[in-house]
């Protein structure tokens, strides 16, 4: 089988060249050209301009033999995690040849990918690298050879240029700006079959697709900090900016909020997708663990490594080393971490009345589950619900433990759970880092 992985939103002449190259290989091998087509969300976590069924028809009309829909990944996982899963799927399906396009030499792709494979991590690929995603795919393909004893043969063709690089984003933008009519200069970039299908979809009102903005607005306008802390890809800064920016009525106000929180476009789209689809940290960590067990996630990207790095950085910060330097040291020195705490006990700032109220509940056998969050001052805090009363208080923790918990809460996918316990020192909070 010859595989191509794409959004095809919509299929343009550059995509046709990929399929033609696949067909050229297929004519020699007798295989079929299979398109692995993103279904629910794009690889960059956006909603699609053209729906899946229409894009599938476009791909088949452009010469593909079969289309396989990929769903459930791109509103949950970054490319560093979804790419290994997708390549594994293709290898297991029997794909032997993979076709992609890049305006960088194959040797440069090999050189850059070798560094990634050696590091064993596919996160943080420098933004100045051309065709970064092709490099990531090539590197992951090499990494998975260790698991399967085989991998896909890569066939890289030049990106098709027509007065500059053909961009699906620019094509979509031009159609929208032209009042949903396809401009003549854009038709030159599309095969006739795509234009025909696209016109039909526009007339039906199926294009452009859109997010469920009402649901997103509602959740961003009404969810508490503690509830937002359960959502994947929202760190403490983002949550506080969300609360500060209320009330949300338009898309731009949401984008502005995430910009203030330091999120780039890709992470913003992923965070919005997580809000829209109610992706929780608990759901996400369970999914990631399942793929780790299958050997698809590089060890350096594992959940355990994220937790270990958080503890290491907290320990180093206590010694006066900057968090930035500690992160670099952890990555470069391959540091082993021992006696890693997965639960932390801390104190609470409670009034006498609140203490008595909580004591009564615990004495009556009730299990109180405080909800953790980062307050507007950046402090680790919790909310305790007692009947109709809410108690909000900061946690009292040593500096190292505070840094550790904050790193975990800002990991964007590792959930925390807490409970209240009675000790000789009074009411304490016990925080559990949920690593499974």
C-alpha positions as CSV (number, residue, x, y, z in Angstrom):
1,X,0.0,0.0,0.0
2,X,1.0,3.6,-0.7
3,X,0.0,6.0,2.0
4,X,-0.7,9.8,2.1
5,X,-1.7,11.6,5.2
6,X,-3.5,14.9,4.8
7,X,-6.3,17.3,5.6
8,X,-7.2,18.0,1.9
9,X,-9.2,21.0,2.9
10,X,-9.9,21.3,0.0
11,X,-7.9,19.1,-2.5
12,X,-5.7,21.4,-4.6
13,X,-3.2,20.7,-7.3
14,X,-0.4,20.2,-4.8
15,X,-2.4,17.3,-3.3
16,X,-3.0,16.0,-6.8
17,X,0.8,15.8,-7.3
18,X,1.0,13.7,-4.2
19,X,-1.6,11.3,-5.5
20,X,0.1,11.2,-8.9
21,X,3.4,10.2,-7.3
22,X,1.6,7.6,-5.3
23,X,0.0,6.3,-8.5
24,X,3.4,6.2,-10.1
25,X,4.7,3.9,-7.3
26,X,1.5,1.8,-7.4
27,X,2.0,1.1,-11.1
28,X,5.3,-0.4,-10.3
29,X,4.3,-2.3,-7.1
30,X,0.7,-3.2,-7.9
31,X,-0.4,-1.6,-4.6
32,X,-3.3,0.8,-3.9
33,X,-3.0,4.5,-3.1
34,X,-4.6,5.1,0.3
35,X,-5.4,8.5,1.8
36,X,-5.5,8.8,5.6
37,X,-7.8,11.7,5.9
38,X,-8.4,13.7,9.0
39,X,-12.1,13.6,9.9
40,X,-13.2,15.6,13.0
41,X,-10.4,18.2,13.3
42,X,-7.4,19.1,11.2
43,X,-3.9,18.2,12.2
44,X,-3.5,21.7,13.6
45,X,-6.7,21.3,15.7
46,X,-9.0,23.5,13.6
47,X,-12.5,22.7,12.4
48,X,-12.7,22.0,8.7
49,X,-13.8,24.3,5.9
50,X,-15.1,21.3,3.9
51,X,-16.7,18.3,5.6
52,X,-15.2,14.8,5.5
53,X,-17.5,13.3,2.9
54,X,-16.9,16.0,0.4
55,X,-13.1,15.9,1.0
56,X,-13.3,12.1,0.6
57,X,-15.0,12.5,-2.8
58,X,-12.4,15.0,-3.8
59,X,-9.6,12.6,-3.0
60,X,-11.1,9.7,-4.8
61,X,-11.9,11.9,-7.9
62,X,-8.2,13.1,-7.8
63,X,-7.1,9.4,-8.2
64,X,-6.9,7.8,-4.8
65,X,-8.1,4.2,-4.5
66,X,-9.3,4.4,-0.9
67,X,-9.8,6.9,1.9
68,X,-9.4,6.0,5.6
69,X,-10.9,8.5,8.1
70,X,-8.8,9.5,11.1
71,X,-10.9,10.6,14.0
72,X,-10.5,11.3,17.7
73,X,-6.9,12.4,17.8
74,X,-6.6,16.1,16.8
75,X,-8.8,17.6,19.4
76,X,-7.0,15.6,22.1
77,X,-3.3,15.4,21.2
78,X,-0.5,17.5,19.9
79,X,1.3,16.4,16.7
80,X,4.2,15.1,18.8
81,X,1.8,12.4,20.1
82,X,-0.7,12.0,17.2
83,X,2.0,11.5,14.5
84,X,3.4,8.4,16.2
85,X,-0.1,7.0,16.5
86,X,-0.9,7.7,12.9
87,X,2.3,6.2,11.5
88,X,1.8,3.1,13.6
89,X,-1.7,2.7,12.2
90,X,-0.3,3.0,8.7
91,X,2.5,0.5,9.3
92,X,0.0,-2.0,10.9
93,X,-2.3,-1.5,7.9
94,X,0.4,-2.6,5.6
95,X,1.5,0.8,4.1
96,X,5.0,0.3,2.7
97,X,5.5,3.6,0.9
98,X,4.7,7.1,2.1
99,X,4.4,10.2,-0.1
100,X,4.9,13.7,1.1
101,X,6.1,17.1,-0.2
102,X,8.8,19.4,1.0
103,X,11.0,22.2,-0.3
104,X,14.1,21.0,1.5
105,X,16.4,18.2,0.4
106,X,15.9,14.7,1.6
107,X,19.4,14.8,3.1
108,X,18.5,17.7,5.3
109,X,15.4,16.0,6.4
110,X,17.5,12.9,7.3
111,X,20.0,15.1,9.2
112,X,17.4,16.9,11.3
113,X,15.4,13.8,12.0
114,X,18.5,11.9,13.2
115,X,18.9,14.4,15.9
116,X,15.3,14.0,17.0
117,X,15.6,10.2,17.0
118,X,18.8,10.4,19.0
119,X,17.1,12.6,21.6
120,X,14.1,10.3,21.6
121,X,11.7,13.3,21.7
122,X,9.6,14.9,19.0
123,X,8.6,18.0,21.0
124,X,9.8,21.5,20.5
125,X,11.1,21.3,16.9
126,X,12.6,24.7,16.1
127,X,10.2,27.0,14.3
128,X,12.8,28.1,11.9
129,X,13.2,24.7,10.4
130,X,11.4,24.4,7.0
131,X,8.9,21.7,6.6
132,X,9.0,20.9,10.3
133,X,6.1,18.4,10.1
134,X,7.8,16.4,7.3
135,X,10.9,16.2,9.5
136,X,8.8,15.0,12.4
137,X,7.1,12.3,10.3
138,X,10.5,11.1,9.0
139,X,11.9,10.9,12.5
140,X,8.9,9.1,14.0
141,X,9.0,6.6,11.2
142,X,12.6,5.8,12.1
143,X,11.8,5.6,15.8
144,X,9.0,3.1,15.2
145,X,11.3,0.8,13.2
146,X,12.6,-0.3,16.6
147,X,9.1,-1.5,17.5
148,X,8.0,-3.1,14.2
149,X,11.3,-4.2,12.7
150,X,10.2,-2.3,9.6
151,X,8.9,1.2,8.6
152,X,7.6,3.0,5.6
153,X,9.8,4.1,2.6
154,X,9.5,7.8,2.2
155,X,9.1,9.5,-1.2
156,X,9.6,13.3,-1.0
157,X,8.5,15.4,-3.9
158,X,8.9,19.2,-4.3
159,X,6.0,21.3,-3.0
160,X,4.0,22.6,-6.0
161,X,4.4,26.3,-6.5
162,X,2.0,28.6,-8.5
163,X,3.0,32.2,-7.9
164,X,4.2,31.1,-4.5
165,X,3.4,28.0,-2.4
166,X,-0.1,26.7,-2.8
167,X,-1.8,27.1,0.6
168,X,-5.1,25.5,1.6
169,X,-5.4,28.3,4.2
170,X,-5.1,31.0,1.5
171,X,-7.5,29.2,-0.7
172,X,-10.1,29.1,2.1
173,X,-9.5,32.7,3.0
174,X,-9.9,33.9,-0.6
175,X,-13.3,32.0,-1.0
176,X,-14.6,33.5,2.3
177,X,-13.5,37.0,1.4
178,X,-15.2,36.6,-2.0
179,X,-18.6,36.0,-0.4
180,X,-18.3,32.2,-0.7
181,X,-17.7,32.4,-4.5
182,X,-14.6,30.7,-5.8
183,X,-12.4,33.4,-7.5
184,X,-11.0,32.6,-10.9
185,X,-7.4,32.8,-9.7
186,X,-8.3,30.2,-7.0
187,X,-9.9,27.9,-9.6
188,X,-6.5,27.7,-11.3
189,X,-5.2,26.0,-8.1
190,X,-7.9,23.4,-7.9
191,X,-8.7,20.3,-10.1
192,X,-12.0,20.7,-11.9
193,X,-13.4,17.8,-9.8
194,X,-12.7,19.7,-6.6
195,X,-14.2,22.9,-7.9
196,X,-17.4,21.0,-8.9
197,X,-17.7,19.4,-5.4
198,X,-16.8,22.6,-3.6
199,X,-19.5,24.6,-5.5
200,X,-22.1,22.0,-4.6
201,X,-21.2,22.0,-1.0
202,X,-21.3,25.8,-0.8
203,X,-24.8,25.8,-2.4
204,X,-25.9,23.3,0.2
205,X,-24.7,25.5,3.0
206,X,-22.2,22.8,4.2
207,X,-19.2,25.1,3.8
208,X,-17.6,26.6,5.7
209,X,-17.7,24.3,8.7
210,X,-17.6,25.9,12.0
211,X,-17.1,25.3,15.7
212,X,-19.9,25.1,18.3
213,X,-19.2,28.6,19.4
214,X,-22.3,28.9,21.7
215,X,-21.0,25.9,23.7
216,X,-17.5,27.4,23.9
217,X,-18.8,30.8,24.9
218,X,-21.0,29.3,27.6
219,X,-18.2,27.2,29.1
220,X,-15.7,30.0,29.1
221,X,-18.2,32.4,30.5
222,X,-19.6,30.2,33.3
223,X,-17.0,27.6,34.4
224,X,-15.2,28.2,37.7
225,X,-11.4,28.2,37.9
226,X,-11.5,24.7,39.5
227,X,-13.7,23.3,36.7
228,X,-11.5,24.9,34.0
229,X,-8.5,23.3,35.7
230,X,-9.9,19.9,34.7
231,X,-9.9,20.8,31.0
232,X,-6.9,19.6,29.0
233,X,-4.5,22.2,27.7
234,X,-5.5,25.0,30.0
235,X,-2.7,26.1,32.4
236,X,-3.1,28.5,35.3
237,X,-2.3,31.6,33.3
238,X,-4.8,30.7,30.6
239,X,-7.5,30.0,33.1
240,X,-7.0,33.3,34.9
241,X,-7.0,35.2,31.6
242,X,-10.2,33.4,30.6
243,X,-11.9,34.5,33.9
244,X,-10.5,38.0,33.5
245,X,-11.7,38.3,29.9
246,X,-15.4,37.5,30.5
247,X,-17.9,37.9,29.0
248,X,-17.2,36.2,25.6
249,X,-19.4,36.9,22.7
250,X,-17.1,36.6,19.7
251,X,-14.2,34.6,18.4
252,X,-11.6,37.4,18.5
253,X,-12.1,38.0,22.2
254,X,-11.2,34.3,22.8
255,X,-8.1,34.5,20.6
256,X,-7.1,37.7,22.4
257,X,-7.4,35.9,25.8
258,X,-5.1,33.1,24.8
259,X,-2.6,35.5,23.3
260,X,-2.4,37.3,26.6
261,X,-1.8,33.9,28.2
262,X,1.2,33.3,25.9
263,X,-0.5,30.7,23.7
264,X,0.5,30.5,20.0
265,X,-2.0,29.8,17.3
266,X,-1.7,26.0,17.3
267,X,-2.0,25.6,21.1
268,X,-4.9,28.1,21.1
269,X,-6.8,26.0,18.6
270,X,-6.1,22.9,20.6
271,X,-7.2,24.5,23.8
272,X,-10.4,25.8,22.1
273,X,-11.0,22.3,20.7
274,X,-10.6,20.8,24.2
275,X,-13.1,23.2,25.6
276,X,-15.6,22.5,22.7
277,X,-15.3,18.7,23.1
278,X,-15.0,18.7,26.9
279,X,-11.7,17.0,26.8
280,X,-10.6,16.4,30.4
281,X,-7.1,15.8,31.8
282,X,-8.3,12.5,33.1
283,X,-9.5,11.4,29.7
284,X,-6.3,12.5,28.1
285,X,-3.9,10.9,30.4
286,X,-5.8,7.6,30.1
287,X,-5.5,7.8,26.3
288,X,-1.8,8.7,26.5
289,X,-1.1,5.8,28.8
290,X,-2.8,3.4,26.5
291,X,-0.5,4.4,23.6
292,X,2.5,4.3,25.9
293,X,1.8,0.7,26.7
294,X,1.7,-0.1,23.0
295,X,5.2,1.4,22.7
296,X,4.1,4.2,20.4
297,X,5.2,7.1,22.5
298,X,9.0,7.8,22.9
299,X,10.1,7.4,26.6
300,X,11.3,11.0,26.7
301,X,7.7,12.1,26.0
302,X,6.1,9.9,28.5
303,X,3.9,11.1,31.3
304,X,6.4,9.8,33.9
305,X,9.1,12.0,32.3
306,X,6.9,15.1,32.6
307,X,6.3,14.4,36.3
308,X,10.0,13.7,36.9
309,X,11.0,16.9,35.2
310,X,8.5,18.8,37.4
311,X,10.1,17.4,40.6
312,X,13.6,17.9,39.3
313,X,13.0,21.6,38.3
314,X,11.3,22.2,41.7
315,X,14.3,20.7,43.5
316,X,16.8,22.7,41.5
317,X,14.8,26.0,41.9
318,X,15.1,25.5,45.7
319,X,18.9,25.6,45.2
320,X,18.7,28.9,43.4
321,X,18.9,27.5,39.9
322,X,16.5,29.1,37.4
323,X,13.7,27.0,36.0
324,X,14.9,27.6,32.5
325,X,18.4,26.3,33.3
326,X,17.0,23.4,35.3
327,X,14.8,22.4,32.3
328,X,17.8,22.4,30.0
329,X,19.9,20.4,32.5
330,X,17.1,17.8,32.8
331,X,16.9,17.4,29.1
332,X,20.6,17.3,28.4
333,X,21.9,15.2,31.3
334,X,19.2,12.5,31.2
335,X,18.9,12.8,34.9
336,X,17.6,9.9,36.9
337,X,14.9,10.8,39.5
338,X,14.5,8.7,42.7
339,X,11.9,8.9,45.5
340,X,9.5,10.9,43.4
341,X,6.5,11.9,45.5
342,X,3.1,11.3,43.9
343,X,1.2,12.8,46.8
344,X,1.9,16.0,48.8
345,X,0.4,17.1,52.1
346,X,-0.3,20.7,52.8
347,X,-2.0,23.1,55.1
348,X,-5.0,25.3,54.6
349,X,-5.9,28.9,55.6
350,X,-9.2,28.2,57.4
351,X,-11.2,30.2,60.0
352,X,-12.2,28.5,63.2
353,X,-15.8,28.3,62.0
354,X,-14.7,26.6,58.7
355,X,-12.4,24.2,60.6
356,X,-15.3,23.1,62.9
357,X,-17.6,22.7,59.9
358,X,-15.1,20.5,58.1
359,X,-14.3,18.5,61.2
360,X,-18.0,17.7,61.7
361,X,-18.3,16.5,58.1
362,X,-15.2,14.2,58.4
363,X,-16.4,12.9,61.8
364,X,-19.7,12.0,60.1
365,X,-17.8,9.8,57.6
366,X,-18.1,12.2,54.7
367,X,-15.2,12.3,52.2
368,X,-14.5,15.9,51.2
369,X,-12.9,16.4,47.8
370,X,-11.4,19.9,47.4
371,X,-11.0,21.2,43.8
372,X,-7.6,22.6,43.1
373,X,-6.9,25.7,40.9
374,X,-4.5,28.6,40.5
375,X,-6.1,31.8,41.9
376,X,-5.9,35.2,40.3
377,X,-2.6,36.0,42.2
378,X,-1.0,32.9,40.9
379,X,-1.2,30.9,44.1
380,X,-2.2,27.2,44.4
381,X,-5.6,27.2,46.0
382,X,-8.6,25.0,46.5
383,X,-12.4,25.2,46.7
384,X,-14.2,23.1,49.2
385,X,-17.9,22.6,48.8
386,X,-20.0,22.0,52.0
387,X,-23.7,21.8,51.3
388,X,-24.5,25.2,49.8
389,X,-21.3,26.8,51.2
390,X,-18.1,27.2,49.3
391,X,-14.8,27.7,51.1
392,X,-11.9,29.0,49.0
393,X,-8.4,29.1,50.5
394,X,-4.8,29.2,49.5
395,X,-2.6,26.1,50.3
396,X,0.3,26.3,52.7
397,X,3.2,24.3,51.2
398,X,7.0,24.5,51.3
399,X,8.5,26.3,48.3
400,X,9.7,23.2,46.5
401,X,6.3,21.5,46.8
402,X,4.5,24.6,45.6
403,X,6.8,24.7,42.5
404,X,6.2,21.0,41.9
405,X,2.5,21.2,42.1
406,X,2.3,24.3,40.0
407,X,4.4,22.6,37.3
408,X,2.0,19.6,37.4
409,X,-1.0,21.8,37.2
410,X,0.5,23.7,34.3
411,X,1.4,20.5,32.4
412,X,-1.9,20.9,30.6
413,X,-2.7,17.2,30.7
414,X,-1.8,15.7,34.1
415,X,-4.8,15.7,36.5
416,X,-4.6,16.2,40.3
417,X,-7.0,14.9,42.9
418,X,-7.2,16.1,46.5
419,X,-8.9,15.1,49.8
420,X,-9.1,16.5,53.3
421,X,-7.7,14.6,56.2
422,X,-7.5,15.1,60.0
423,X,-4.1,14.9,61.6
424,X,-2.5,15.9,64.9
425,X,-1.7,19.2,63.2
426,X,-5.3,19.8,62.2
427,X,-7.1,19.7,58.9
428,X,-4.7,19.0,56.0
429,X,-5.0,18.6,52.3
430,X,-3.5,15.7,50.5
431,X,-2.9,16.2,46.8
432,X,-2.5,13.2,44.6
433,X,-0.8,13.4,41.2
434,X,-2.8,11.2,38.9
435,X,-0.3,9.5,36.7
436,X,-2.6,6.8,35.3
